């Protein structure tokens, strides 16, 4: 005799969506305070909110962090900084990517702190600022710009990441030339670790050594020194300097937890979906495109409004092709030829794991229900995901604001 498990689903009758992402803003503030406690009051904290705050919602996260007292915000693109200013964010915003020449005026008018990786770029910023200062009375200049104040810039130093920045042996001469420019104020200098999260700490420590040598040679000429990302913030206290820049830690992920789990971080992101249909299949009936999955016995499946267009089962290509990656891919293909299928993706319903069956569709997929589990349309499941893979079309529901409205 089957035992039916009744599940309490508080969102079943309250959510206006069939799929959504819950963002816990209180958890983000809690995680920020954990970082603040770790580094101490003498060290500033830059909250990294690039890429739509790692999928959480850039403006909403910026607002809650600004309210909590964050010192600085960091974005990759100029457009992100402009969007934050349009939303009323007043905190200092560092743009990690150097601006293109035709973007400089807009950056200055929106009071964005720019990354400089060449003397030529610093000269272009200086020239643009001086022109704006002369034209301050014209309508094309934003009223928020204060031309007499030099534009703050942060110099990027390449200590091993290899993407952007002055070489260590070039920076002293570059700084000397930049500080002589009008309209530009060198507020900070920073670098970025390539390996702070890896088991072998020696590459990161070598980068830190090179960076410290440059900083020491500056003899306090630049007020804001920073280099620590989330991994280095936890793992290398000596990398804190005047400011740390954290992203993963804010969103509840400690990249070096296996070596240091001292922070009490909370989950900030959860993708959910509602069951839209439950169907009983007879043995031998198939599910999905290509009819690849066949019911091994009489069973029940649930259909969910989630598919690859939403980011489900989409892997982020974060690495260039490598020999190791090619070998792994070849092994998977060989296994499929011999009938060894890769493990299914799972959804979570209460205490139950629900494996996907059949191909993932564009906006739908199916899951196999455990024998005897009573599930109805409207039941809520949790969707496993990489946060940045979730489409921006999936609505974000912000908590506690949502709970306060109930």
C-alpha positions, 0 to 999 in steps of 0.5 A: 500500500502506497504512502502519500506525502502531503507537501505544504507549499506556501507559494502555491496560491500566492505567486503570480509567476510560474517560475521566478527567482527569490532574492534574499536582500536581508541575506546580502546585507548579513553577508556584507556585515560578515565581510565588514567584521572580518576586515575591520572598520579601517578597511573599506569594502567595495561591493562587486555588482557587475553582471546584474549583481551576479544575476541578483538584480544590480539596482536592488542590490546596490540600493540595499548595500548603499543603505547598509553603508557600503563604501564603494560599488564596482561594475565592469561596464560604463553602462552599468554605472550609468544605470545605477546613477539613473536609479539614484545610487550616490555611492562611489562607483568604480568601473573596472574596464577602461572607457573608450574615448567616446565614453569618457564624457558620459562617465565624467558627467555621471561621476564614475571613477574610471580605471586607467591602464595607460598614460594615453587614456589618462591624457584623454580623461584630462582633456575631456574634463578640461573641456567640460569645465570650460563648457559647464554653462552649456546644456549638454553638461550634466548638472551633477558634474563639478568640473573644478574637482579633478576626476578620480581614477584608479590605476590598474596594475598587471601583476599576473592576470595578464588582461589589463594594467601597467607593468610593474616596471612601468608604473612609477614613470606612468604615475609621475606623468599622470599626476602632472595632468590637470583634471585628473586625480589618482585616487587609487591603485589596484590589481587583480588575483588570477589564482587566489582560490586555487589550492596552491597559494604560491602564484597568488602570493607572488602577485601580492609580493609584486604588488606590495613592492610597487605600493611600497615604492609609492611611499603613500602618494596614492591614498587608496590601495586595493587588490583583494577579491573574495578569495584573497579577502578570506585567505590572505589578510595581508592583502586587505590594504585600504579596501577589499573588493568582494562579489562571491562573499556578498552572494553567500559563496566562499570560494576558499571555504575548504581552507577557511570557513570562518564566515557565516554566509547565507544563501541569497538566491533561489530559483523556483517553479510551479508544477503546471501539470501532473500526468500518469504514464503507462509502461513504455510511453515516451516523454519529450522530443526525440522520444528518448525516455521511455517509462520503465513502469507505470509512473507519474511525471510533472511538467515544469515551465522551465527550459534551456531558454531560461538558463536551465541546463545551460553551462557557462563557458568560463574556460577556453578549450583545453586538452583536459576539457577535450578529453573529458568531452570525448569520454562523455561522447564515448560513454553515450555511444556505449549506452552510459548516460550522464546523470539526470538533472534534479529538481527539489520538492520538499525532501524529494529529488525529482530527476528530469526525464526526456530532453529539456525543451525551450521553456518546459521540462518533465520530472519523474515523481516518486512512487506514492508522492501526491503532487498537484499542479501549483506545487513549488519546486527548487531549480538547481542552477548556476546563478549567472545562467538564469535568464533575466526574463525569469522574474526576480522576487525580492525578499523581505519586500515580498513578504512584507506585502503579504 
